[in-house]
Amino acid sequence: MQNKTVLITGGSSGIGLGIAHSFAGRGYQVIINGLENNGAEIARSLAEKYGVRTHFIYADISNFSTVENMCNEALQHFGQVEILVNNAGIQHVSAIEHFPIDKWNAIININLNAAFYTTRCLWEQMKNTAWGRVINIASAHGLVASEYKSAYVAAKHGILGLTKALALEGAPYNITANAICPGYVKTPLVEKQIADQAKAHGIAESQVVSDIMLVKQPVKEFVSVEAIGSLAVYLASNEAALINGAALPIDGAWTAQ
Ligand code: NAD
């Protein structure tokens, strides 16, 4: 059994929840954060399924003081948070000339600034014990762009820059920082995009998937949350100590082009 604790932002839905299952299944203590009303119930069911300690923290991480409170609560409950997974994220699709200012700001806040806030709050305790892992869930859109996703692409490219800076600062303290860059994963975030695009283009949802969504991905399959969870667990292991500052795609060769 592991005795390490992982904090996963956006851990009560989609990819974050998949990552939570992967860590809990390997015996880690898991703290999930998110805006889901049933987050506490989700945390309880993880604890029952895997026999590990879990905790849910409802917190809007687009605000620094809220993040500070969240991290203090995590440390009060578990003493130490060795692994931080910055996963929470949102999307908005719009042509640049109509892109709503509030959506731009929200995406930059949640998808980029929040990762800085959480890391800033948990860094010192990682440094003090000379062991830590920061795992940022970026995207294929951290490596390449798509039209109409300017804020998302900017935030995801930004988080790869943050990852590299953390890798350099963490290196003397046995702290690694890496980014996982998934292609499309069928989660609530993507299901909403499928429905929106079908409406916008007046086509069936299945056609959105084949003709729009997976058109850039040579392997015509959604990435599974289990695959992302397994990679995150590997990055948290001692074997991965020298993988530092990397951006690792799981994208069916999308960014190989
Ligand atoms: P999702 O909508 O299923 O989950 C997002 C989670 O983030 C939820 O738990 C939600 O409550 C939380 N969240 C949103 N705003 C928040 C806020 N202000 N404060 C705290 N929590 C907040 O989405 P997902 O598809 O699982 O996405 C997770 C991450 O993976 C995102 O960073 C996303 O950009 C990235 N990603 C997703 C895909 C995909 O195809 N689904 C592909 C590549 C990268």
Residues whose N, C-alpha, C, O or C-beta is under 5 A from the ligand:
A	BS01	NAD	G10 G11 S12 S13 G14 I15 G16 N33 G34 L35 E36 A59 D60 I61 S62 N87 A88 G89 I110 I137 A138 S139 A140 P182 G183 Y184 V185 T187 P188 L189 V190
